Amino acid sequence: MKRTPRLATIATTTLTAVALTVSMSACSSGSDDAADQGSDQGVTADAGTDASTDGAEASSAPTVPDGYALTEVPDTDLAIAVPSDWTTFTGDDVADPERVVAMATALNTTEDDARNRLEMLSLYSIDMNEDSSGYGETLNVQMLAEPNLPSEDQLTGMIETQSTTDATLDAGDYSTVTTGSGADAIMQVYDLVYADGSSIPSAYLVLPTADGSQTAYVAISTTSAERTQELADVILSSV
């Protein structure tokens, strides 16, 4: 029997944004780099326009709308659209105490937990804006050396095994979707439900890399199911 890959546990994350108390100058330069990457890769700047004028063309080429930056997933041949005003962390930040503190503060977790996440995940992006209604929307990317897209049973099981005593992950609809370049991908929605009954609308996107050797598991958590779908659509169109 084939053993299914294991995803990094995310259920213990408290997604409460707070004001940063450290300098985030490195973050702003990171956003500039991401924007440059988008330019270098020749990505269309306005996905909405393309989709409305020529649906066939929009479905055959990646697009990134205004307000998003094409951001490389380190050590892969994959780049995805991330809101340009979010703060993105990678494994390189493990050795940067200021960055670790910033991430731990934004997630309302410990510095050790933030380091563990950075070591397990390829990318972690967080809405740290002070006008984000006190809620830090997030997305993270975990790369697995698994060339095949998971079945519904596999992905549901991988999601539900992340449940802890503090929170439960309830898997929802599973669907086959298409990336901007025309590749098959998977989306499965789920709810992160806490003991007090509150819940966070979330989703996994499973994306193939261009060389087919890996799959990217993109976990998205936001303020509403509609917002989660919005981010998922943008990410899919950017790949």
Contacts in CASP RR format, 6 or more apart in sequence:
PFRMAT RR
TARGET T0000
AUTHOR 0000-0000-0000
METHOD contacts of the structure
MODEL  1
MKRTPRLATIATTTLTAVALTVSMSACSSGSDDAADQGSDQGVTADAGTD
ASTDGAEASSAPTVPDGYALTEVPDTDLAIAVPSDWTTFTGDDVADPERV
VAMATALNTTEDDARNRLEMLSLYSIDMNEDSSGYGETLNVQMLAEPNLP
SEDQLTGMIETQSTTDATLDAGDYSTVTTGSGADAIMQVYDLVYADGSSI
PSAYLVLPTADGSQTAYVAISTTSAERTQELADVILSSV
4 150 0 8 1.000
4 154 0 8 1.000
4 157 0 8 1.000
4 158 0 8 1.000
5 144 0 8 1.000
5 146 0 8 1.000
5 158 0 8 1.000
6 158 0 8 1.000
6 161 0 8 1.000
7 142 0 8 1.000
7 144 0 8 1.000
7 158 0 8 1.000
7 159 0 8 1.000
7 162 0 8 1.000
7 217 0 8 1.000
7 219 0 8 1.000
8 117 0 8 1.000
8 120 0 8 1.000
8 121 0 8 1.000
8 140 0 8 1.000
8 142 0 8 1.000
9 162 0 8 1.000
9 164 0 8 1.000
10 140 0 8 1.000
10 162 0 8 1.000
10 192 0 8 1.000
10 219 0 8 1.000
10 221 0 8 1.000
11 162 0 8 1.000
11 163 0 8 1.000
11 164 0 8 1.000
11 166 0 8 1.000
11 167 0 8 1.000
11 168 0 8 1.000
11 169 0 8 1.000
11 192 0 8 1.000
12 109 0 8 1.000
12 113 0 8 1.000
12 164 0 8 1.000
12 166 0 8 1.000
12 167 0 8 1.000
13 107 0 8 1.000
13 109 0 8 1.000
13 138 0 8 1.000
13 221 0 8 1.000
14 107 0 8 1.000
14 108 0 8 1.000
14 109 0 8 1.000
15 107 0 8 1.000
15 108 0 8 1.000
15 135 0 8 1.000
15 136 0 8 1.000
15 137 0 8 1.000
15 138 0 8 1.000
15 200 0 8 1.000
15 221 0 8 1.000
16 107 0 8 1.000
16 108 0 8 1.000
16 134 0 8 1.000
16 135 0 8 1.000
16 136 0 8 1.000
17 106 0 8 1.000
17 126 0 8 1.000
17 127 0 8 1.000
17 128 0 8 1.000
17 129 0 8 1.000
17 132 0 8 1.000
17 134 0 8 1.000
17 135 0 8 1.000
17 136 0 8 1.000
18 105 0 8 1.000
18 106 0 8 1.000
18 108 0 8 1.000
18 134 0 8 1.000
19 130 0 8 1.000
20 102 0 8 1.000
20 105 0 8 1.000
20 106 0 8 1.000
20 128 0 8 1.000
21 105 0 8 1.000
22 98 0 8 1.000
22 101 0 8 1.000
22 102 0 8 1.000
22 105 0 8 1.000
23 98 0 8 1.000
24 87 0 8 1.000
24 102 0 8 1.000
24 128 0 8 1.000
26 96 0 8 1.000
26 98 0 8 1.000
26 99 0 8 1.000
27 87 0 8 1.000
27 88 0 8 1.000
27 102 0 8 1.000
27 128 0 8 1.000
30 88 0 8 1.000
31 69 0 8 1.000
31 84 0 8 1.000
31 85 0 8 1.000
31 88 0 8 1.000
34 69 0 8 1.000
34 70 0 8 1.000
34 71 0 8 1.000
34 72 0 8 1.000
34 82 0 8 1.000
34 84 0 8 1.000
34 88 0 8 1.000
35 69 0 8 1.000
35 70 0 8 1.000
35 84 0 8 1.000
37 69 0 8 1.000
37 70 0 8 1.000
37 71 0 8 1.000
37 72 0 8 1.000
37 79 0 8 1.000
38 64 0 8 1.000
38 69 0 8 1.000
38 70 0 8 1.000
38 79 0 8 1.000
41 70 0 8 1.000
41 79 0 8 1.000
43 62 0 8 1.000
43 63 0 8 1.000
43 64 0 8 1.000
43 70 0 8 1.000
43 238 0 8 1.000
44 50 0 8 1.000
44 61 0 8 1.000
44 62 0 8 1.000
44 63 0 8 1.000
44 64 0 8 1.000
45 64 0 8 1.000
45 65 0 8 1.000
45 66 0 8 1.000
46 63 0 8 1.000
46 65 0 8 1.000
46 66 0 8 1.000
47 58 0 8 1.000
47 63 0 8 1.000
47 64 0 8 1.000
47 65 0 8 1.000
47 234 0 8 1.000
47 237 0 8 1.000
47 238 0 8 1.000
48 58 0 8 1.000
48 63 0 8 1.000
48 65 0 8 1.000
50 57 0 8 1.000
50 58 0 8 1.000
50 61 0 8 1.000
50 63 0 8 1.000
51 58 0 8 1.000
51 63 0 8 1.000
51 237 0 8 1.000
58 180 0 8 1.000
58 237 0 8 1.000
59 178 0 8 1.000
59 180 0 8 1.000
59 182 0 8 1.000
60 180 0 8 1.000
60 181 0 8 1.000
60 182 0 8 1.000
61 180 0 8 1.000
61 181 0 8 1.000
62 179 0 8 1.000
62 180 0 8 1.000
62 181 0 8 1.000
62 237 0 8 1.000
62 238 0 8 1.000
62 239 0 8 1.000
63 180 0 8 1.000
63 237 0 8 1.000
63 238 0 8 1.000
64 70 0 8 1.000
64 81 0 8 1.000
64 234 0 8 1.000
64 237 0 8 1.000
64 238 0 8 1.000
65 81 0 8 1.000
65 234 0 8 1.000
65 237 0 8 1.000
67 83 0 8 1.000
67 84 0 8 1.000
67 85 0 8 1.000
68 81 0 8 1.000
68 82 0 8 1.000
68 83 0 8 1.000
68 84 0 8 1.000
68 234 0 8 1.000
68 238 0 8 1.000
69 81 0 8 1.000
69 82 0 8 1.000
69 83 0 8 1.000
69 84 0 8 1.000
70 79 0 8 1.000
70 80 0 8 1.000
70 81 0 8 1.000
70 238 0 8 1.000
71 79 0 8 1.000
71 80 0 8 1.000
71 81 0 8 1.000
71 82 0 8 1.000
71 88 0 8 1.000
71 123 0 8 1.000
71 125 0 8 1.000
72 78 0 8 1.000
72 79 0 8 1.000
73 79 0 8 1.000
73 80 0 8 1.000
73 122 0 8 1.000
73 123 0 8 1.000
73 141 0 8 1.000
73 143 0 8 1.000
73 216 0 8 1.000
74 90 0 8 1.000
74 91 0 8 1.000
74 92 0 8 1.000
74 122 0 8 1.000
74 123 0 8 1.000
75 122 0 8 1.000
75 143 0 8 1.000
76 122 0 8 1.000
76 143 0 8 1.000
76 209 0 8 1.000
76 214 0 8 1.000
76 216 0 8 1.000
77 209 0 8 1.000
77 210 0 8 1.000
77 211 0 8 1.000
78 207 0 8 1.000
78 209 0 8 1.000
78 210 0 8 1.000
78 216 0 8 1.000
78 239 0 8 1.000
79 238 0 8 1.000
79 239 0 8 1.000
80 141 0 8 1.000
80 207 0 8 1.000
80 216 0 8 1.000
80 218 0 8 1.000
80 235 0 8 1.000
80 238 0 8 1.000
80 239 0 8 1.000
81 234 0 8 1.000
81 235 0 8 1.000
81 237 0 8 1.000
81 238 0 8 1.000
82 88 0 8 1.000
82 125 0 8 1.000
82 139 0 8 1.000
83 125 0 8 1.000
83 127 0 8 1.000
83 231 0 8 1.000
85 127 0 8 1.000
85 129 0 8 1.000
86 125 0 8 1.000
86 126 0 8 1.000
86 127 0 8 1.000
86 128 0 8 1.000
86 137 0 8 1.000
87 102 0 8 1.000
87 106 0 8 1.000
87 125 0 8 1.000
87 126 0 8 1.000
87 127 0 8 1.000
87 128 0 8 1.000
88 123 0 8 1.000
88 124 0 8 1.000
88 125 0 8 1.000
88 126 0 8 1.000
89 99 0 8 1.000
89 103 0 8 1.000
89 118 0 8 1.000
89 123 0 8 1.000
89 124 0 8 1.000
89 125 0 8 1.000
89 126 0 8 1.000
90 118 0 8 1.000
90 122 0 8 1.000
90 123 0 8 1.000
90 124 0 8 1.000
91 118 0 8 1.000
91 119 0 8 1.000
91 121 0 8 1.000
91 122 0 8 1.000
93 99 0 8 1.000
93 100 0 8 1.000
93 103 0 8 1.000
93 118 0 8 1.000
94 100 0 8 1.000
94 115 0 8 1.000
94 118 0 8 1.000
94 119 0 8 1.000
100 111 0 8 1.000
100 114 0 8 1.000
100 115 0 8 1.000
100 118 0 8 1.000
101 111 0 8 1.000
102 128 0 8 1.000
103 114 0 8 1.000
103 117 0 8 1.000
103 118 0 8 1.000
103 124 0 8 1.000
103 126 0 8 1.000
104 110 0 8 1.000
104 111 0 8 1.000
104 113 0 8 1.000
104 114 0 8 1.000
106 126 0 8 1.000
106 128 0 8 1.000
106 136 0 8 1.000
107 113 0 8 1.000
107 114 0 8 1.000
107 126 0 8 1.000
107 138 0 8 1.000
117 124 0 8 1.000
117 140 0 8 1.000
118 124 0 8 1.000
120 142 0 8 1.000
121 140 0 8 1.000
121 141 0 8 1.000
121 142 0 8 1.000
122 141 0 8 1.000
122 142 0 8 1.000
122 143 0 8 1.000
122 216 0 8 1.000
123 140 0 8 1.000
123 141 0 8 1.000
124 138 0 8 1.000
124 139 0 8 1.000
124 140 0 8 1.000
124 141 0 8 1.000
125 138 0 8 1.000
125 139 0 8 1.000
125 140 0 8 1.000
126 136 0 8 1.000
126 137 0 8 1.000
126 138 0 8 1.000
127 135 0 8 1.000
127 136 0 8 1.000
127 137 0 8 1.000
127 138 0 8 1.000
128 136 0 8 1.000
133 223 0 8 1.000
135 223 0 8 1.000
137 221 0 8 1.000
137 222 0 8 1.000
137 223 0 8 1.000
137 227 0 8 1.000
137 231 0 8 1.000
138 219 0 8 1.000
138 220 0 8 1.000
138 221 0 8 1.000
139 218 0 8 1.000
139 219 0 8 1.000
139 220 0 8 1.000
139 221 0 8 1.000
139 231 0 8 1.000
139 235 0 8 1.000
140 218 0 8 1.000
140 219 0 8 1.000
141 216 0 8 1.000
141 217 0 8 1.000
141 218 0 8 1.000
141 219 0 8 1.000
142 216 0 8 1.000
142 217 0 8 1.000
142 219 0 8 1.000
143 209 0 8 1.000
143 214 0 8 1.000
143 215 0 8 1.000
143 216 0 8 1.000
143 217 0 8 1.000
144 214 0 8 1.000
144 215 0 8 1.000
144 217 0 8 1.000
145 213 0 8 1.000
145 214 0 8 1.000
146 214 0 8 1.000
146 215 0 8 1.000
147 208 0 8 1.000
147 212 0 8 1.000
147 213 0 8 1.000
147 214 0 8 1.000
147 215 0 8 1.000
148 215 0 8 1.000
149 184 0 8 1.000
149 185 0 8 1.000
149 186 0 8 1.000
149 206 0 8 1.000
149 208 0 8 1.000
149 215 0 8 1.000
150 158 0 8 1.000
150 186 0 8 1.000
150 206 0 8 1.000
150 215 0 8 1.000
152 174 0 8 1.000
152 188 0 8 1.000
155 171 0 8 1.000
155 174 0 8 1.000
155 186 0 8 1.000
155 188 0 8 1.000
155 204 0 8 1.000
155 206 0 8 1.000
156 171 0 8 1.000
156 172 0 8 1.000
156 174 0 8 1.000
156 188 0 8 1.000
157 171 0 8 1.000
159 169 0 8 1.000
159 171 0 8 1.000
159 188 0 8 1.000
159 190 0 8 1.000
159 204 0 8 1.000
160 169 0 8 1.000
160 170 0 8 1.000
160 171 0 8 1.000
162 169 0 8 1.000
163 169 0 8 1.000
166 194 0 8 1.000
166 195 0 8 1.000
167 192 0 8 1.000
167 193 0 8 1.000
167 194 0 8 1.000
167 195 0 8 1.000
168 192 0 8 1.000
168 193 0 8 1.000
169 190 0 8 1.000
169 191 0 8 1.000
169 192 0 8 1.000
169 193 0 8 1.000
169 202 0 8 1.000
170 190 0 8 1.000
170 191 0 8 1.000
170 193 0 8 1.000
171 188 0 8 1.000
171 189 0 8 1.000
171 190 0 8 1.000
172 188 0 8 1.000
172 189 0 8 1.000
172 190 0 8 1.000
172 191 0 8 1.000
173 188 0 8 1.000
173 189 0 8 1.000
174 186 0 8 1.000
174 187 0 8 1.000
174 188 0 8 1.000
175 186 0 8 1.000
175 187 0 8 1.000
175 188 0 8 1.000
176 184 0 8 1.000
176 185 0 8 1.000
176 186 0 8 1.000
177 184 0 8 1.000
177 185 0 8 1.000
177 186 0 8 1.000
177 187 0 8 1.000
177 205 0 8 1.000
177 236 0 8 1.000
178 184 0 8 1.000
178 185 0 8 1.000
178 236 0 8 1.000
179 185 0 8 1.000
179 207 0 8 1.000
179 236 0 8 1.000
179 237 0 8 1.000
179 239 0 8 1.000
180 236 0 8 1.000
180 237 0 8 1.000
180 238 0 8 1.000
180 239 0 8 1.000
181 239 0 8 1.000
183 207 0 8 1.000
183 208 0 8 1.000
183 239 0 8 1.000
184 208 0 8 1.000
185 205 0 8 1.000
185 206 0 8 1.000
185 207 0 8 1.000
185 208 0 8 1.000
185 236 0 8 1.000
185 239 0 8 1.000
186 204 0 8 1.000
186 205 0 8 1.000
186 206 0 8 1.000
187 203 0 8 1.000
187 204 0 8 1.000
187 205 0 8 1.000
187 206 0 8 1.000
187 232 0 8 1.000
187 236 0 8 1.000
188 203 0 8 1.000
188 204 0 8 1.000
188 206 0 8 1.000
189 201 0 8 1.000
189 202 0 8 1.000
189 203 0 8 1.000
189 225 0 8 1.000
189 228 0 8 1.000
190 202 0 8 1.000
190 203 0 8 1.000
190 204 0 8 1.000
191 199 0 8 1.000
191 200 0 8 1.000
191 201 0 8 1.000
191 202 0 8 1.000
192 199 0 8 1.000
192 200 0 8 1.000
192 202 0 8 1.000
192 221 0 8 1.000
193 199 0 8 1.000
200 221 0 8 1.000
200 222 0 8 1.000
201 221 0 8 1.000
201 222 0 8 1.000
201 223 0 8 1.000
201 224 0 8 1.000
201 225 0 8 1.000
201 227 0 8 1.000
201 228 0 8 1.000
202 219 0 8 1.000
202 220 0 8 1.000
202 221 0 8 1.000
202 222 0 8 1.000
202 228 0 8 1.000
203 219 0 8 1.000
203 220 0 8 1.000
203 228 0 8 1.000
203 229 0 8 1.000
203 232 0 8 1.000
204 217 0 8 1.000
204 218 0 8 1.000
204 219 0 8 1.000
204 220 0 8 1.000
205 216 0 8 1.000
205 217 0 8 1.000
205 218 0 8 1.000
205 220 0 8 1.000
205 232 0 8 1.000
205 235 0 8 1.000
205 236 0 8 1.000
206 215 0 8 1.000
206 216 0 8 1.000
206 217 0 8 1.000
206 218 0 8 1.000
207 215 0 8 1.000
207 216 0 8 1.000
207 218 0 8 1.000
207 235 0 8 1.000
207 236 0 8 1.000
207 239 0 8 1.000
208 214 0 8 1.000
208 215 0 8 1.000
208 216 0 8 1.000
209 215 0 8 1.000
209 216 0 8 1.000
218 235 0 8 1.000
220 228 0 8 1.000
220 231 0 8 1.000
220 232 0 8 1.000
220 235 0 8 1.000
221 228 0 8 1.000
222 228 0 8 1.000
222 231 0 8 1.000
END
